[in-house]
């Protein structure tokens, strides 16, 4: 099951084949503003960025809330509210 979109994926390779696995970093951020997109600040690097708001979080996130987001090879997605 894909961590990015939640859809089931089928991937078959021979036993001797090699494949790449993406690195996923779990990070926390503070919401600066909420609307159609979230403006958030990473709590470690203080980097600000805009993230899409997943359907399950629409209307639930407010400024000063903390979230967990995942950075999977440059693709950043909101995973949960802390």
Buried (B, 14 or more C-beta within 10 A) or exposed (E): EEEEEEEEEEEEEEEEEEEEEEEEEEBEBBBBEBEEEBBBEBEEEEEEBEBEBBEEBEEEBEEEBBBEBBBBEEEBBBEEBE
